[in-house]
Amino acid sequence: MSGEFVALVGAAGSLGFIHTVLGPDHYLPFIVLARAGKWSKKKYQ
C-alpha cells in the first residue's frame, strides 16, 4: 500500500469517527427511546 492510500484511509476514518461522536443525530434517538421506554441503566449499558 502506498503512503497516500494509508493517509486517505486514516483521514476518512478519523473524520467518520469525529462525525459520529459529535453528531447528536446519531445518539439522540436512543436517549429519547430510553426515556420513553423507562429503560434502566442496566438495559442500555
Secondary structure, 3 states (H helix, E strand, C coil): CCHHHHHHHHHHHHHHHHHHHHCHHHHHHHHHHHHHCCCCCCCCC
